Amino acid sequence: MSSVRDGSPPPTVPLGAGVEFDTIRRFLAHGRAPHPSVAVGPGDDAAVFEGGWVLSTDLTVEDVHFRRGWASPEEIGGRAVLAALSDLAGMAARPVGVLASVAFPQEPDDAYAEAVMAGVCGAADAWDAPLIGGDLSRSPGPLVLDIVVVGQAESPCLRAGSVAGDRIWVTGALGSSAAAVRTWEAGREPSPELREAFLRPTPRISVALALAAGGRIHAMLDLSDGLAGDAGHLAAAGDLRAVIEIERIPVSEAARVALGEEVALEMALHGGEDYELCFTTASELPAADLEAAGVRLTCVGRMEQGKGVWVQSPGGELRQVTRGGFDHFAGQGG
């Protein structure tokens, strides 16, 4: 398992392809090197400090990540926290606390604002990460939630650490959350399964801790940008190429029913916000690890020498993926 105790990881972890990540690279070029107490800086799911403290921040913006008509205020607040906690799962870190900074538009009344914060606190408490601070403001436009999560891990799992020949694994099924969004945008109401996947994702913290305890994970992150995009981050961090076998991808059955086979596969590869785990190991996982995980685990491909992300058809044909996962800046000059 790649860890801050296994040598000295670079302060900045290489990112995969994409306009959003090109933008991040330009931003980082203007900054100074992290403080010596920072063991892992930009580029991973979270920053890691001496003593195993793990911190991450996640921004949720109305009309970018959700629409008010899709969810109750409690669901909006809760989802923001659950999405942020998924970054701790990607590091195999135990949650400790949550800080929430929220900018409320002028239109919602105090009852709406209180309901949003009730959702924030309810989700945080459910994962033993009570609210420990934050900030409140008014917004001239959308509702904005910025959630900071604090966790601890003796040996955090990092994105770097894969080697050629490693197997690529994912937890759960993919595509449901993006399929819910596609359904809403088409003017229809998603099925209860799709709606649940979007509004109440399960941070795979217990799964990550169980897998990490086995000591077989080489690298890991959470799936927030889609399998193609996030596999690209793992590949870039290991200076490798990721090969995804199309027939192995565990596409959500609810997404297949709602959108059809082809579009559901697209959602699994590129849609994002599944908040499952993607990790690499040297070999097949033993039965004990599969049982300890308590959730479906699927080997979807392998790491090889090379660059980028490639998909392999059932017939063995390889094609490089030129589109990654969800990209906030893909339509802005990219």
Backbone torsions as a table, in degrees:
resi	resn	phi	psi	omega
1	MET	NA	128.0	176.4
2	SER	-66.7	132.1	-172.8
3	SER	-150.4	157.9	176.6
4	VAL	-68.5	-10.2	176.9
5	ARG	-92.9	-8.5	-178.4
6	ASP	-96.7	64.8	-177.6
7	GLY	95.4	-153.9	-176.5
8	SER	-124.7	96.8	179.6
9	PRO	-67.0	152.1	-179.7
10	PRO	-65.4	148.9	-179.4
11	PRO	-65.5	-24.9	177.2
12	THR	-121.9	123.5	-177.4
13	VAL	-89.5	130.8	179.2
14	PRO	-58.1	141.3	178.8
15	LEU	-105.2	158.8	176.6
16	GLY	-75.5	-172.9	-176.3
17	ALA	-77.4	156.7	176.5
18	GLY	142.4	149.2	-179.0
19	VAL	-62.9	-41.6	178.7
20	GLU	-58.0	-42.0	-175.8
21	PHE	-79.4	-27.5	169.8
22	ASP	-63.1	-39.6	178.3
23	THR	-63.1	-44.2	178.3
24	ILE	-60.8	-42.3	179.6
25	ARG	-61.2	-39.0	178.2
26	ARG	-66.7	-40.3	178.6
27	PHE	-61.9	-43.6	-177.1
28	LEU	-66.5	-25.3	179.9
29	ALA	-64.1	-20.4	-179.3
30	HIS	-90.3	-8.7	-174.0
31	GLY	-95.8	167.6	176.7
32	ARG	-89.3	166.1	175.6
33	ALA	-65.1	148.0	-179.5
34	PRO	-62.6	160.3	174.7
35	HIS	-59.2	149.5	-179.2
36	PRO	-56.7	-23.4	179.7
37	SER	-75.8	-9.8	178.4
38	VAL	-87.7	112.7	-179.4
39	ALA	-82.5	-34.8	178.1
40	VAL	-135.2	122.3	-178.1
41	GLY	-102.5	-143.1	-174.2
42	PRO	-60.8	146.7	174.0
43	GLY	114.3	-20.3	177.3
44	ASP	-98.4	-177.4	178.7
45	ASP	-66.4	-24.8	-178.5
46	ALA	-156.4	162.0	171.6
47	ALA	-84.7	146.4	180.0
48	VAL	-122.1	131.0	179.4
49	PHE	-110.0	164.6	173.9
50	GLU	-53.1	143.2	-178.5
51	GLY	88.9	1.3	177.2
52	GLY	81.5	15.1	176.2
53	TRP	-76.5	133.5	-175.8
54	VAL	-123.2	126.9	-178.5
55	LEU	-129.4	139.8	175.4
56	SER	-146.3	155.3	177.0
57	THR	-128.6	145.1	-176.6
58	ASP	-140.7	128.5	-176.0
59	LEU	-101.7	133.1	176.8
60	THR	-123.7	119.6	-173.1
61	VAL	-122.8	130.4	177.4
62	GLU	-58.7	139.5	-179.6
63	ASP	70.6	2.5	169.0
64	VAL	-113.4	-52.1	-179.6
65	HIS	-100.5	-19.1	-179.5
66	PHE	-162.8	168.8	170.5
67	ARG	-126.8	143.1	-175.8
68	ARG	-59.9	-31.0	179.8
69	GLY	-69.5	-13.4	-178.8
70	TRP	-85.4	-20.4	-167.6
71	ALA	-150.6	157.4	173.2
72	SER	-74.5	161.2	177.9
73	PRO	-60.7	-35.5	177.8
74	GLU	-63.7	-40.9	179.5
75	GLU	-66.1	-37.5	179.1
76	ILE	-63.3	-46.7	179.1
77	GLY	-65.1	-42.5	-179.6
78	GLY	-65.6	-41.5	-178.8
79	ARG	-62.8	-38.1	179.3
80	ALA	-59.6	-41.0	179.3
81	VAL	-70.1	-43.9	-178.7
82	LEU	-62.4	-39.5	177.4
83	ALA	-63.8	-39.2	179.3
84	ALA	-69.1	-40.7	179.8
85	LEU	-63.3	-25.5	179.1
86	SER	-61.1	-29.1	176.9
87	ASP	-65.2	-34.6	175.6
88	LEU	-67.0	-37.4	176.2
89	ALA	-60.0	-40.4	179.5
90	GLY	-62.4	-20.4	177.7
91	MET	-102.0	-0.3	-173.7
92	ALA	56.7	47.0	-179.6
93	ALA	-111.4	143.7	176.2
94	ARG	-83.0	131.4	178.7
95	PRO	-65.1	145.0	177.6
96	VAL	-121.6	-42.0	-178.0
97	GLY	-167.0	169.7	-178.1
98	VAL	-133.6	138.2	169.0
99	LEU	-115.3	134.3	-175.6
100	ALA	-125.7	118.9	172.0
101	SER	-108.0	123.9	-173.6
102	VAL	-130.5	132.0	174.0
103	ALA	-110.6	113.5	-177.3
104	PHE	-94.9	135.7	174.1
105	PRO	-64.2	167.7	179.7
106	GLN	-68.9	-32.6	-169.5
107	GLU	-67.8	-48.6	-176.2
108	PRO	-62.7	142.1	178.0
109	ASP	-81.4	179.5	-177.1
110	ASP	-62.0	-33.3	179.9
111	ALA	-63.1	-39.0	177.7
112	TYR	-64.9	-45.3	179.9
113	ALA	-61.1	-43.1	179.5
114	GLU	-64.2	-35.8	178.8
115	ALA	-67.3	-39.7	175.3
116	VAL	-58.6	-46.4	-178.1
117	MET	-69.9	-29.5	174.1
118	ALA	-63.5	-38.9	176.0
119	GLY	-65.4	-40.8	177.1
120	VAL	-59.2	-52.3	-176.0
121	CYS	-67.2	-38.1	-179.9
122	GLY	-62.8	-44.7	179.1
123	ALA	-67.6	-40.3	179.8
124	ALA	-63.6	-45.8	-179.4
125	ASP	-64.1	-36.8	-178.4
126	ALA	-62.6	-24.5	-179.5
127	TRP	-109.4	22.6	176.9
128	ASP	55.2	39.1	179.0
129	ALA	-132.6	65.8	-173.1
130	PRO	-61.3	156.8	178.9
131	LEU	-63.6	126.5	-178.4
132	ILE	-121.4	4.5	178.6
133	GLY	163.2	-176.3	178.7
134	GLY	152.8	-156.5	-178.0
135	ASP	-156.8	151.8	177.2
136	LEU	-124.5	144.6	178.3
137	SER	-153.8	166.7	169.7
138	ARG	-93.2	147.8	178.0
139	SER	-116.7	134.2	175.9
140	PRO	-74.1	-8.2	-178.4
141	GLY	-134.3	-110.6	-171.8
142	PRO	-79.9	165.9	168.5
143	LEU	-73.5	130.7	-177.7
144	VAL	-130.3	130.6	175.5
145	LEU	-123.3	126.3	175.6
146	ASP	-115.9	112.1	-174.6
147	ILE	-108.4	124.5	173.7
148	VAL	-105.3	128.1	178.5
149	VAL	-112.3	141.4	-179.5
150	VAL	-119.9	131.4	179.2
151	GLY	-142.1	178.6	177.1
152	GLN	-135.9	143.5	177.2
153	ALA	-152.1	129.2	177.9
154	GLU	-66.2	-39.7	178.9
155	SER	-136.9	83.2	-177.5
156	PRO	-59.5	141.1	173.3
157	CYS	-81.5	133.7	-176.0
158	LEU	-112.1	167.2	175.0
159	ARG	-72.9	-32.7	178.4
160	ALA	-80.3	146.5	176.2
161	GLY	137.1	-13.2	178.2
162	SER	-69.3	150.3	175.1
163	VAL	-129.0	158.9	178.8
164	ALA	-56.6	134.3	-177.6
165	GLY	99.7	-13.6	177.6
166	ASP	-63.0	152.1	174.0
167	ARG	-95.6	144.5	179.4
168	ILE	-103.4	129.1	-176.9
169	TRP	-122.5	154.7	169.8
170	VAL	-134.7	154.0	173.2
171	THR	-95.4	154.4	171.5
172	GLY	65.5	-157.9	176.8
173	ALA	-116.4	152.3	-171.4
174	LEU	-115.8	149.3	171.7
175	GLY	106.7	-12.4	-174.7
176	SER	-66.2	-44.3	-176.6
177	SER	-63.8	-47.6	178.7
178	ALA	-65.1	-33.0	177.5
179	ALA	-66.9	-35.0	176.0
180	ALA	-62.3	-45.6	179.4
181	VAL	-62.5	-45.9	179.4
182	ARG	-58.6	-38.2	-179.3
183	THR	-69.2	-46.4	177.0
184	TRP	-58.6	-44.5	-177.6
185	GLU	-65.1	-23.1	177.1
186	ALA	-85.5	2.4	177.5
187	GLY	85.0	15.0	179.2
188	ARG	-114.9	161.9	176.7
189	GLU	-91.9	126.3	179.2
190	PRO	-67.6	159.7	177.3
191	SER	-63.9	160.3	177.7
192	PRO	-55.3	-36.5	-179.9
193	GLU	-65.5	-43.6	179.8
194	LEU	-68.2	-42.9	180.0
195	ARG	-61.1	-43.0	179.1
196	GLU	-62.1	-41.8	-179.3
197	ALA	-62.7	-37.1	-179.2
198	PHE	-76.8	-45.7	-170.6
199	LEU	-89.5	-24.6	-177.7
200	ARG	-132.6	59.8	177.7
201	PRO	-64.5	151.2	179.1
202	THR	-101.4	110.6	174.7
203	PRO	-60.7	127.4	-173.6
204	ARG	-83.4	50.8	-176.5
205	ILE	-68.2	-49.5	-178.3
206	SER	-63.5	-37.6	177.8
207	VAL	-63.8	-46.4	-179.4
208	ALA	-60.6	-43.0	-179.8
209	LEU	-65.0	-40.1	179.2
210	ALA	-65.7	-42.8	179.6
211	LEU	-67.6	-42.5	-179.1
212	ALA	-63.7	-33.9	-179.8
213	ALA	-63.0	-26.1	178.4
214	GLY	-74.9	-16.1	176.1
215	GLY	73.0	16.2	-176.1
216	ARG	-103.4	-8.2	-178.3
217	ILE	-77.7	129.1	176.0
218	HIS	-90.9	-38.1	-178.8
219	ALA	-156.3	154.4	-177.4
220	MET	-159.6	152.1	169.0
221	LEU	-154.3	171.3	175.7
222	ASP	-95.4	153.5	-176.7
223	LEU	-91.4	92.9	178.3
224	SER	-111.6	-22.2	-176.3
225	ASP	-109.5	8.5	-176.5
226	GLY	99.0	150.7	-176.0
227	LEU	-59.0	-43.2	-178.9
228	ALA	-63.0	-44.7	-179.1
229	GLY	-68.3	-44.1	-176.0
230	ASP	-75.7	-34.5	172.7
231	ALA	-61.8	-32.7	176.2
232	GLY	-64.3	-35.0	176.8
233	HIS	-67.4	-42.2	177.2
234	LEU	-61.8	-42.2	-179.6
235	ALA	-64.5	-45.0	-179.5
236	ALA	-63.3	-39.8	-179.4
237	ALA	-65.6	-27.5	179.1
238	GLY	-100.9	3.1	-177.2
239	ASP	55.8	49.3	-176.2
240	LEU	-135.7	-179.9	168.7
241	ARG	-115.4	144.3	177.2
242	ALA	-100.1	130.7	176.4
243	VAL	-112.5	116.4	-179.5
244	ILE	-102.6	125.4	178.8
245	GLU	-88.7	113.4	-171.5
246	ILE	-53.8	-43.9	-174.1
247	GLU	-70.6	-13.9	-178.7
248	ARG	-90.2	-14.2	-174.6
249	ILE	-64.4	125.4	-179.2
250	PRO	-80.9	79.3	-178.4
251	VAL	-71.9	134.3	179.6
252	SER	-57.7	132.2	178.3
253	GLU	-65.8	-36.3	178.8
254	ALA	-64.3	-34.8	177.0
255	ALA	-69.3	-39.2	177.6
256	ARG	-60.5	-44.8	-178.5
257	VAL	-64.1	-41.3	-175.6
258	ALA	-75.0	-37.1	-168.7
259	LEU	-121.3	-11.4	-174.4
260	GLY	91.3	162.0	-173.0
261	GLU	-59.9	-48.5	-172.8
262	GLU	-66.7	-47.3	-178.4
263	VAL	-70.1	-36.8	177.9
264	ALA	-61.8	-40.2	176.6
265	LEU	-63.4	-40.6	176.8
266	GLU	-60.4	-40.9	178.8
267	MET	-63.5	-39.4	179.9
268	ALA	-66.6	-38.4	-178.1
269	LEU	-78.6	-38.1	-168.2
270	HIS	-127.0	-10.5	-170.3
271	GLY	-72.0	-43.9	177.6
272	GLY	88.4	175.6	176.9
273	GLU	60.3	34.0	172.2
274	ASP	-79.2	-31.8	-178.5
275	TYR	56.2	35.5	167.3
276	GLU	-91.8	-175.1	177.7
277	LEU	-109.5	146.8	170.6
278	CYS	-126.3	127.4	-176.1
279	PHE	-147.8	165.6	179.9
280	THR	-122.3	147.4	176.0
281	THR	-137.7	165.1	-179.0
282	ALA	-77.2	-23.0	-175.0
283	SER	-155.1	-172.4	175.0
284	GLU	-61.0	149.1	177.0
285	LEU	-82.2	137.5	177.0
286	PRO	-67.7	160.4	-177.8
287	ALA	-57.0	-34.9	-179.0
288	ALA	-62.2	-39.4	178.8
289	ASP	-69.1	-39.5	179.7
290	LEU	-63.8	-39.4	179.0
291	GLU	-70.3	-40.0	-178.4
292	ALA	-65.4	-30.0	-177.7
293	ALA	-66.4	-37.5	178.1
294	GLY	70.8	14.5	180.0
295	VAL	-149.0	157.6	-179.7
296	ARG	-59.6	130.4	175.1
297	LEU	-120.5	131.7	-176.1
298	THR	-130.5	128.7	172.1
299	CYS	-81.4	118.3	-173.5
300	VAL	-110.4	-1.9	-179.1
301	GLY	169.5	-155.0	-173.1
302	ARG	-151.5	162.1	173.1
303	MET	-101.8	137.5	180.0
304	GLU	-135.7	168.0	171.7
305	GLN	-64.4	137.3	-179.7
306	GLY	137.4	-161.2	-177.1
307	LYS	-134.6	154.0	169.7
308	GLY	82.5	-165.5	179.8
309	VAL	-121.2	133.1	180.0
310	TRP	-126.6	147.8	173.5
311	VAL	-113.5	144.1	-179.0
312	GLN	-115.2	126.7	179.1
313	SER	-76.1	164.8	177.0
314	PRO	-56.3	-25.7	178.6
315	GLY	-83.8	-3.3	177.5
316	GLY	99.7	-4.8	-178.7
317	GLU	-70.7	135.5	-179.7
318	LEU	-103.7	137.4	177.7
319	ARG	-138.0	129.6	179.0
320	GLN	-74.2	138.2	178.7
321	VAL	-86.1	120.9	179.3
322	THR	-96.9	-11.7	177.0
323	ARG	-111.8	130.6	179.3
324	GLY	-91.2	-135.4	178.0
325	GLY	-94.7	-159.8	178.6
326	PHE	-61.4	133.7	-176.4
327	ASP	-131.5	114.6	-177.0
328	HIS	-63.5	-24.1	-172.5
329	PHE	-113.7	10.9	-173.3
330	ALA	-63.4	-26.6	-179.2
331	GLY	-97.4	11.1	-176.0
332	GLN	-119.9	74.9	174.3
333	GLY	86.0	9.7	-177.3
334	GLY	-108.8	NA	NA
